[in-house]
Amino acid sequence: MQKAGSLYTQAGDVLKVTPGATQVLAEAVSTASKALRALGTAYTNFDAANGNVYDIASQSSDAMDVLCGRLAP
């Protein structure tokens, strides 16, 4: 769990908005990055009350993927 948490946190820290990206794509990237960091924190701290943090990270990642395909400059 510690290693997975560390990797999710690292992925959230690395994910950045490309200059010139549309506003909606920039917001999707920001949401995905925050969700990955939250997932990393939940895993690292072994928080049993992490709720649906995995679902949020997964869905925001999927949304960002779709938007990148449609809106990337």
C-alpha positions as CSV (number, residue, x, y, z in Angstrom):
1,M,0.0,0.0,0.0
2,Q,2.8,2.4,0.8
3,K,4.4,1.9,-2.6
4,A,1.1,2.3,-4.5
5,G,0.4,5.4,-2.5
6,S,3.8,6.8,-3.3
7,L,3.3,6.1,-7.0
8,Y,-0.2,7.7,-7.2
9,T,1.1,10.8,-5.4
10,Q,4.1,10.9,-7.8
11,A,1.7,10.6,-10.8
12,G,-0.4,13.5,-9.4
13,D,2.6,15.7,-9.0
14,V,3.9,15.0,-12.5
15,L,0.6,15.6,-14.3
16,K,0.7,19.1,-15.7
17,V,-1.3,21.3,-18.0
18,T,0.3,22.0,-21.4
19,P,0.5,25.7,-22.3
20,G,-2.2,26.6,-24.8
21,A,-4.6,23.9,-23.6
22,T,-8.3,24.7,-23.6
23,Q,-9.9,25.7,-20.3
24,V,-11.9,22.5,-20.1
25,L,-8.8,20.4,-20.7
26,A,-6.8,22.4,-18.2
27,E,-9.5,21.8,-15.6
28,A,-9.7,18.1,-16.3
29,V,-6.0,17.8,-15.9
30,S,-6.1,19.7,-12.6
31,T,-8.9,17.5,-11.3
32,A,-7.1,14.3,-12.3
33,S,-3.9,15.5,-10.7
34,K,-5.6,16.3,-7.4
35,A,-7.5,13.1,-7.4
36,L,-4.3,11.1,-7.9
37,R,-2.7,12.9,-5.0
38,A,-5.7,12.3,-2.8
39,L,-5.6,8.6,-3.8
40,G,-1.9,8.5,-2.9
41,T,-2.6,10.0,0.5
42,A,-5.4,7.6,1.2
43,Y,-3.3,4.6,0.3
44,T,-0.2,5.9,2.1
45,N,-2.1,6.5,5.3
46,F,-4.1,3.3,5.1
47,D,-7.2,5.3,5.7
48,A,-10.2,2.9,5.8
49,A,-12.5,5.9,5.4
50,N,-11.1,6.9,2.0
51,G,-14.6,6.7,0.5
52,N,-14.7,6.8,-3.3
53,V,-11.4,8.4,-3.9
54,Y,-10.4,5.6,-6.3
55,D,-13.6,6.1,-8.3
56,I,-13.0,9.8,-8.5
57,A,-9.4,9.3,-9.7
58,S,-10.4,6.7,-12.2
59,Q,-13.3,8.8,-13.7
60,S,-11.3,12.0,-13.8
61,S,-8.5,10.2,-15.6
62,D,-10.9,8.8,-18.1
63,A,-12.5,12.2,-18.7
64,M,-9.0,13.7,-19.2
65,D,-8.2,11.0,-21.7
66,V,-11.3,11.7,-23.8
67,L,-10.8,15.5,-23.6
68,C,-7.1,15.1,-24.7
69,G,-8.2,13.2,-27.7
70,R,-10.8,15.8,-28.6
71,L,-9.3,19.1,-27.5
72,A,-5.5,18.9,-27.4
73,P,-4.0,21.7,-29.6
